[in-house]
Amino acid sequence: MAAPAAPRTGRLVGLDVARCLALLGMVATHVLDARDPDGTISAAQWLAGGRASALFAVLAGVSIALVTGRREPVRGRAGWALRGGLVVRALLVAGLGLLLGIPDSGLAVILTYYGVLFLLALPFTGLRTGPLLWLAVGWVLVAPVVSHLLRPHLPERGVESPQPDQLGSPGRLLSELLLTGYYPALPWLAYVLLGLAIGRADLASRRVQALLAGVGLAVAVAATQVSHALTRQADVVAGLLRDRPDLDGGPALLDEISTGMYGNPPRDGSSDWLLVVAPHSSTPFDLAQTMGSAALVIGACLLVVGTLGRVATRATAIVFGAGTMTLTLYSLHVLLHTEDVWPPDDAAGFGRHVAVLVVIGAVFVAGGLRGPLERLVSAAAGAVSRRLAGARPS
């Protein structure tokens, strides 16, 4: 969310469009009902549930790649200086997340987890696209299994959003941020690894853009279909139902979890849960599906913006300007979601949320301005980077 400086080329405007879509997708899942009146999954939930936050995490990896050298990682003293700035960025974003956990917004605030993901990504910032892609694939396969084995031995999650008072129990807070929380950073690192790989690629290349969109779509569809085939098997259904005896069959169980699993499968559940593809389940199939959808969105946004002329690109940059200041606007959205600040959620409320965020983003981009929180975080990170590099501030 604390993205690099405002983009000046069409291809980077495409990234800002993707960031804007991720922000609005999260707003939709927060404000709109997950089910229609007849009980079916709503269009907003079907499109954005689990996918919007995953897109945010993948774009975090893209941002880290852009900050640390784009296609060629910055090495030596300059590389270490940039990584020092990333540490500052991570700590500020994580601290803001803790503060946003205080208001009664009813949301699981992602920012503290987001800061942890920045820190976990540091050892991988010197790698290029190929190794990063293989690491992402391996992480998808291994991290959910490690989580499944470790979580029964850890304290249960305390709150939806980490808060400052949890700093008094650092072990429990760390277990929530890494494994038991709503956005568990250990399995979610797969998203950042994919984003790093994307950011190290030649994003100006139409071939790369098309590969992102096409392969992303194929992976998302394949992960969904394979998971559905596996979770229809009688022995798998029996294993899942042992942990949910309140449901009367496999179809009822899969429908129940289709709106999300709050970060992880059941804590002491069967290993069969690793086969589901439900939103926010952090299983291999959930990670693969949402990583594929994120690559699809990023590739499609880059492709579409790349076809536009100069004037249309500028207009697109303004209309989707919220994507340049997602840290500020996400924080504003959390505050607006508290009952004391904003009316109760409904369809009209979603329109008001979108209008506020889009208009603010457009005004800032049209005026050549950066979001206030983006400016603050970048200034602090830049000051540390310059200090570590031994350079004087300009």
Buried (B, 14 or more C-beta within 10 A) or exposed (E): BBBBEBBEEBBBBBBBBBBBBBBBBBBBBBBBEBBEEEEEBBEBBBBBBBBBBBBBBBBBBBBBBBBBBBBEBBEEEBBBBBBBBBBBBBBBBBBBBBBBBEBEBEBBBBBBBBBBBBBBBBEBBBBBBEBBBEBBBEBBEEBBBEBBEBBEEBEEBBEBBBBEEBEEEEEBBBBBBBBBBBBBBBBBBBBBBBBBBBBBBEBBEEEBBBBBBBBBBEBBBBBBEBBBEBBEEEEBBEBBBEBBEEBEEBEEBBBEBBBBBBBBBBBEBBEBBBBBBBBBBBBBBBBBBBBBBBBBBBBBBBBBBBEBEEEEBBEBBBBBBBBBBBBBBBBBBBEBBEEEEBEEBEEEBBEBBBEBBBEBBBEBBEEEBBBEBBBBBBEBBBEBBBBBBEEEEE
